[in-house]
Amino acid sequence: MTTTTKTMLDEQLYRARLVSSIAATAISLACGTNYVYSAWAPQFADKLHLTTTQSNLIGLAGNLGMYSMGVPVGIYVDRRGTRPPVIMGALLLGLGYFPFKAAYETGTGSVPLLCIFSFLTGFGGCMAFAASVKTSALNWPHHRGTATAFPLAAFGLSAFFFSVSGSIFFPGNTGAFLMFLSMGTFALIFTGFFFLKVYPHSSYRPVQSSSGLSSSQQLRRTLSGESKTRAGRNSYVDEEPGMSPTVYTTPSGTTAPALSGSGTDELVEPSSSRDVSPPRRSNDIEAAASAETQEEDVADETSSLVSRSSSLPGDVYVESSVDMDRSHRVDIRGWALLKSLDFWQLFCIMAILAGIGLMTINNIGHDVNALWRYYDKTVDDAFLVHRQQLHVSILSVGSFVGRLLSGVGSDFLVKVLKASRVWCLAVASLIFFIAQLCAINVYNPHLLFLVSGLSGLGYGFLFGVFPSIVAESFGIHGLSQNWGFMTLSPVISGNVFNLFYGKVFDKHSIVNDEGEHTCPDGVECYKEAYYMTLGACAIGLCVTLWTIRRQHVEREKEANKTAED
């Protein structure tokens, strides 16, 4: 195959991967709609005459679907590929939101049934989001951080997108907004489904002969120990379930594989090189796409570059920076994870801080109603809906900014200051602490943006850095399942904090002549709940500092032991 032809194929694959990444971002934009709940929950509760506690139960069911299903969804995506979960997620989101629209129009609905439908929306978002993030990671193995940043950011901006769209196109119309959630989430994900594909990569990149190395000295990619074990069980080393059956080539070079001239395209290595992976045909890859238990690609980022032979004394061994990173040297998962003190420390931090954030995210609409109805008795429902959507947007943008800042900040801590990434969790604790103080002391609803903005910022700081901390602490190899276990913690704490908020709010509420539950006491309607979360912030900060200290001591012991060996 000529250099020009190979270049054209590379460009086509590059464009295809870009399109797939755009589709992943669009899909993620539809997956974070649980965070827009506060924009419509108060009006929905008023129409159906629900208490604040009942309203919070419905919101919690959505969070339960999102967070509790992380482990099984991750396993399903790994085994069946990324495309089936996307179409299932689209259906679950569309079907989940539609009953809310119907219930709002009729003014009646069963709380248990509404909780089930809310759970489906969270479950659908979890499935589609997991698939979009994994697709981006697989399509750009050498730029995974940047590639996954886009769907992660889109997920954080989901509430902003839908709340702003609702305020523009359906101002004050909660029923139409619920229909928009149902149709909009389905349409975004269903459209992205046709463009979301995993495109294969070569298992190594050849080194140009002009670099001065002989053919025997050229660096080749070999399998890590874990990868070799997996390769023994599998005939193909690079393929993922659902991978697009596209024949590909490596960038042009003097030792690049060439396509055979037979009727079926086949990758053929030069006879002088050692095979890293068996030759593959396009129909082989297509068959692999339908395999139910296909393993993840073996020649992944854990592989090392090793020369096949060398004229220098001994073997030439070249490690990349990721191979030298601790996340590629440890592998703690399963029962070993549950026996680890590090896990339980991080689990507690996640539970405390995420629960604090979720309480405000799910109830900022009630905060808005309580303050404005106390501050100005003349406000109408349309005005309150607009204010609720505004604060949901502020929360969403704050979360987006927090994710970006914590990502950049954690890299700065590690690379420049040689400090632990866990310090970002300490910053998140402090941000949440200030947010709770604002919630307790803000009486003027015009200043409520301090509560929503800081809560979103702290929540973004938390989730922006936590996956990296999990990978660094327990290894990159089991990150998916370890992260799934970690995200179970908000299910517990979110229930506790949100139900307590509902009880406090209901204690100050009255039922008007129309059967609606309203609270006329302003900040007193929810102040007690924020006193509890204020104390929780202090506990979270203490646990975080304990974790930093303990990890510092453990890393020093590990470094000393390595130096002695």
C-alpha positions, 0 to 999 in steps of 0.5 A: 500500500502506498504512503498516500493511501495509508495517509488517507486512511489515517485521516479518515479514521481521525475524522471518524474518531472526532465525529464519535467524540462529538457524539459522545459529548452530545450523549453526555449532555443528556445524561446529567438531567437528574441535576435539573430536578430542582428546576421543576420539583417544587411546581410538580410537588404543588400540583400533586400536593406532595410534601417536601419529604415525598418530593425528595424521595422522588429525587433520591430515586433518580440519584439511586439509579445513577449511582447505585448502578455504576458497578453492573453498568460498568461490567455490562459495558465492558462485556457487551460494548458501548453501543447497546447501553446507549440505545437502552439509556435513550429508551429509559430516559424517554420512558422515565420522564414521560410519566412525570409529564402525564402526572403533572397534567392530571394532577395525580400520581403514585409516589412509589411509581414516580420513584420507579420512573425517577430511578429509570431516568438515573439508570438510563443516564448512567448507562449512556454516560458510561458508554460515551466516556469509555468510547472516548477513552478507547478512541484516543488511547494516547490522549485519554485525559483530554478525550474524556474531559469533553463528555465529563464536562458535558455531563456537568453542564447538562442541568445548565443546558436543559434549564436554560433551554426550558426558561427560553422556550417554555417559561413558566410551563412545567408540563411542557418542560417535562415533555422537553426532558423526555423528548430531548434526552431521547433525541440527543442520545438516539441521534448520537447512537448512530455516530458513537463507534469505537475505531481500532488502533494498531498495537504499536507504532514503528520507529523510523529507521532514520533515527539511527537505530538498526532494525534489531534495535527498534523499540516495539510494544510488548505486553505487560504481565497482566496483559499476557495472561489475558492474551492467553485466553483471547485470540485478539489483543486489540479488539473491544466489543462493539468495535467498528469493523474498520481495517486500519494501518499504522502511520507510514514508516519503513517498518510499518505493516503492509496490507497483503494483496489477497482478496481479504485485507489482512495486516501483515508484519515484516518477516523480520519482526516478532509478532505482537498480535496475530494478523486480523481480517476485517470479518474477524473484527466484525465477529468480535463486535458481537462477542458477549464476553470479549475482553478489553484490549491487551496492548493498552497503556500499561504496555512497555516499549522494549527493544527486541534485541540490542547491540548494547550490553543487556536489553534496552528497556524504555518506560513511559511516564505512565508505566512509572506512575504508581497507578500502573504499579498497584492493582487493588480490587475486589476483597482486597479493596474492601480490606483496605483502610485507604478505601474506607477513608476515601469512601467516607470522604465521598459519602460526606461531601457528595451527600452535602452537595446532593442535598443542595442540588436536589433542594435549591428550588425549595430554598428559592421558594422559601426565601422569595415567598418570605421576601416578596409576597407578590411573586408568582409561580412563573417568577419562581420557576425562572429563579429556580432554573437560574440557580440550577444553571448556576449550580451546573456551571459551578460544577463544570468550573470545579471539575476543570479547576480540580483537574488542573489543580491536582496536576499542579499539586503532584507535578510542581508541589510534589503534594497529594491530590487529596488536598483537592478534597480538602479544598472541596471541604472548605468550599462546602463549609463556606457554602453551608455558612452562606445558606444559614446566613443568607436572608436576601434571595438576591444573594442565594447565588452564593449558596448555589454557586459554591455548592456547584463549585465544591461538587465539581472539585470533588468529582473532578479529582476523585477518579484520579485519586482512586486510580492512584490509590488502587491502580488503573487496572481495576478503576471501573469497578473500584469507581463503581464501588466508590459511587455507592457512597452518595446513595447512603449519604444522599438519602440521609441528608435529603430526607433530613432536609425534607423533615425540617422543611415539612416541620415549618410548612403549612397547607393552604386552601388549595392543598399545597404545602408552603413554608412562610418562614424564609431561611428558617424553613431549612436552616437546621438542615444546613447546620447538620451539613456544616458539622458534616463538612468539619468531619469531612475535612478532618477525615481528609487531613487524616487521609493525607497524613496517612498516605504521606507516611505510607508513600515514604515507607514505600519509597524507602523500601524501593530504594533499599531493594 
